[in-house]
Amino acid sequence: MKEMSWTEFAERKLSCDTVIIPGGAIEVYGPQLPLGSDSIVSKAICEMVAEKTNAMIGPFIEVGESAALYGFPGTIKIMPQTYYLMMRDVMESLIHWGFKNFMFINMHAGNVPIIGQLCREYQRSSGIKCAQIDWWRFTQPNSVGICENTGWMAHGHASECGTSVMLYLHPEYVDLTKTECIRMPEEYTKYPDIITYTEFRDKTPNGILGDATIGSREKGEAIVRKCVDKIAAFMMSEFNS
């Protein structure tokens, strides 16, 4: 949308009821990846999905609710109420201009419940359809047989999956000389079914959780292609019905 004139938007809107809203963060993502990895990946995935679905890409809030990672330099935290209000106003504007289907492609877990609350509210009040991709959780079942590891070792912060995806989408931002394998401290895996509120800095010395050393472009391409195809299939099925 941001690259269109208002007349181009109005013309394009005549044949498009679906908008994709990217979601990201600016936060520690290991020493080998940039602070904006979540936002960089979100933009790329949204563009791939839009190409397959004829959807428009809406405004991008590049920061997120990253308070747990605030112990690492460069991390930007947005309070939940701030993120809620910003996203609420974005949704109201897009509803005003006639969008009926909202697909959130969100790369940051802290944003998930905030977006979910708004989706439920506006589905009830405005009759729209909403769906959300919690990307780094979405990749987990869709990378079985692609990643060598499982669980935290493959899908922890900036580990095998995250490094692979970035190597495919934007290898120029990846410094493979700084990848490491960082295992989760045992005290944080003793009761995995209980939610605690530990500072991320206490779990990892550098922002990596898992094995980033075995990330590869080939794995990243396989993960991205499979996930993009699945998102596009869902949108074509559910938003066109």
Summary of the structure (lengths in Angstrom):
residues: 241
radius of gyration: 18.1
end to end distance: 24.3
largest distance: 57.8
contacts: 796
relative contact order: 0.17
helix: 50%
strand: 11%
